[in-house]
Protein backbone atom coordinates (compact mmCIF):
# COMPACT_ATOMS: atom_id res chain seq x y z
CA UNK A 1 0.00 0.00 0.00
CA UNK A 2 2.77 2.43 0.86
CA UNK A 3 4.49 1.78 -2.47
CA UNK A 4 1.36 2.82 -4.33
CA UNK A 5 1.09 6.04 -2.32
CA UNK A 6 4.75 6.92 -2.87
CA UNK A 7 4.48 6.19 -6.59
CA UNK A 8 1.32 8.29 -6.88
CA UNK A 9 2.92 11.24 -5.06
CA UNK A 10 5.99 11.03 -7.29
CA UNK A 11 3.86 11.06 -10.45
CA UNK A 12 1.79 14.02 -9.21
CA UNK A 13 4.95 15.99 -8.36
CA UNK A 14 6.44 15.39 -11.80
CA UNK A 15 3.21 16.39 -13.52
CA UNK A 16 2.95 19.56 -11.44
CA UNK A 17 6.44 20.64 -12.48
CA UNK A 18 5.84 20.21 -16.23
CA UNK A 19 2.16 21.20 -16.32
CA UNK A 20 2.69 24.86 -17.28
CA UNK A 21 5.22 24.05 -19.97
CA UNK A 22 2.95 21.43 -21.53
CA UNK A 23 -0.04 23.80 -21.44
CA UNK A 24 1.87 26.64 -23.12
CA UNK A 25 3.27 24.38 -25.82
CA UNK A 26 -0.16 22.88 -26.55
CA UNK A 27 -1.79 26.29 -26.78
CA UNK A 28 0.88 27.48 -29.23
CA UNK A 29 0.56 24.32 -31.28
CA UNK A 30 -3.23 24.62 -31.56
CA UNK A 31 -3.22 28.35 -32.36
CA UNK A 32 -3.54 28.88 -36.11
CA UNK A 33 -2.28 32.47 -35.95
CA UNK A 34 1.33 31.31 -35.51
CA UNK A 35 3.32 30.35 -38.57
CA UNK A 36 3.75 26.68 -39.39
CA UNK A 37 7.44 26.64 -38.47
CA UNK A 38 6.75 27.78 -34.91
CA UNK A 39 3.93 25.27 -34.55
CA UNK A 40 6.15 22.49 -35.86
CA UNK A 41 8.90 23.37 -33.39
CA UNK A 42 6.42 23.28 -30.50
CA UNK A 43 5.29 19.85 -31.70
CA UNK A 44 8.87 18.59 -31.48
CA UNK A 45 9.30 20.11 -28.04
CA UNK A 46 6.08 18.49 -26.86
CA UNK A 47 7.18 15.11 -28.14
CA UNK A 48 10.50 15.47 -26.32
CA UNK A 49 8.74 15.90 -22.96
CA UNK A 50 8.58 12.70 -20.91
CA UNK A 51 5.43 10.64 -21.23
CA UNK A 52 5.15 10.47 -17.44
CA UNK A 53 4.37 14.20 -17.36
CA UNK A 54 0.94 13.65 -18.89
CA UNK A 55 -2.16 14.34 -16.78
CA UNK A 56 -3.81 11.14 -17.94
CA UNK A 57 -1.53 9.13 -15.62
CA UNK A 58 -3.17 10.61 -12.53
CA UNK A 59 -5.82 8.36 -11.06
CA UNK A 60 -8.14 9.35 -8.26
CA UNK A 61 -7.71 7.21 -5.17
CA UNK A 62 -9.55 6.88 -1.90
CA UNK A 63 -7.69 8.66 0.91
CA UNK A 64 -8.36 5.93 3.42
CA UNK A 65 -8.24 2.65 1.47
CA UNK A 66 -6.10 3.69 -1.55
CA UNK A 67 -8.70 2.03 -3.78
CA UNK A 68 -9.16 3.61 -7.19
CA UNK A 69 -12.23 1.62 -8.09
CA UNK A 70 -15.64 2.80 -6.90
CA UNK A 71 -14.27 6.30 -6.26
CA UNK A 72 -16.86 9.03 -5.74
CA UNK A 73 -16.35 12.43 -7.28
CA UNK A 74 -18.18 14.07 -4.38
CA UNK A 75 -15.43 13.42 -1.83
CA UNK A 76 -11.98 11.86 -1.81
CA UNK A 77 -13.32 8.58 -0.47
CA UNK A 78 -14.42 5.33 -2.01
CA UNK A 79 -18.11 4.57 -2.00
CA UNK A 80 -17.89 2.17 0.95
CA UNK A 81 -15.88 4.52 3.17
CA UNK A 82 -18.18 7.41 2.23
CA UNK A 83 -21.27 5.45 3.31
CA UNK A 84 -19.61 4.52 6.63
CA UNK A 85 -18.77 8.15 7.33
CA UNK A 86 -22.32 9.24 6.52
CA UNK A 87 -23.85 6.57 8.75
CA UNK A 88 -21.61 7.60 11.66
CA UNK A 89 -22.47 11.26 11.14
CA UNK A 90 -18.85 12.28 10.55
CA UNK A 91 -19.69 14.36 7.49
CA UNK A 92 -21.49 17.58 8.30
CA UNK A 93 -24.82 18.06 6.54
CA UNK A 94 -25.03 14.49 5.22
CA UNK A 95 -27.29 11.76 6.45
CA UNK A 96 -28.43 8.42 5.13
CA UNK A 97 -32.06 8.32 4.06
CA UNK A 98 -34.09 5.13 4.32
CA UNK A 99 -37.32 4.54 2.45
N, C-alpha and C positions, 0 to 999 in steps of 0.2 A: 504494500500500500504506500509506503513512504517513497519508494522508487517512482511510482506514478506521479505523486505530488511534486517531487523534485524535478522530474522530467517536464511536467506541465508548467512549472514556474520558469524553468529555463527557456522553454519555447516562447512563453508570453513575454519574457524579458527581451529576447532576440527580436521578436516581432515589434515590440514597442520602440526599439532603437531604430529600426529601418522603416517604420510605418510612414513617416513624413516623406522620406526620400521616394518611396514607392508611389505614394499619392501624387507627388509633384510630377514624377516621370510619367505616370499614367495620364494625368491631366494634359500634359504637353503632347503626349502621343495621340490623344483623342481629339485635340483641338485642330481643326482644319485651317485655321488662320496662319499657322506656322508653315514654313516651307517644308518640302518633303525631305530635304537633307537633315534638318533638325529633328523631324519626327523619326527618321530612320536611326539617327544616333541615339535618341532616347529609347528606341526599341532594343538596340544592342546593349545599352546600359541596364535596362530592365532584365534582359535575359542573363546578364552577368551577375545579378543579385542572387544570393542563395535561395534555394527553393524553400528552405525552412523559415524564411521571413514572410511567408504568405499567411494571410489571416485565416485561410480555410483550414489550417492545421489546428486552430484553437477549438477545443470541444468543451462544452459546458459540463461541469461536474458538480455533484452534490457536495456541499461543504462537509457534511458529517460522514457520509458513507463512501465518498469518492466514486459513486456510481454515475456513469454518464447515460445510462438508459433510464427511461421513465423520469426525465428531468423536467420540472415545471418551469415555465418562463416567468411565473409570478414571483417566485422567490428562488434563492440559490439552494434549494433542497430538492431531493427526489420526492416523488409522489408519496411514498410510504412515510418518510420522515415528516413531511409537511402535514399529513393527516394526524400523526401522533402529536405534533406540536399544537395543532388546532384542538384536538380532543382534550389535551391538558390545559388549554387556555394560555399557552405561552405567547401566542401571537395576539397582539392587541387588535381588537375590532373584528376578529374572526371567530366564528363558532360553527360547529357542525350541526346541520339541520337534519332532522329525521322526519320522514313522512310515510 
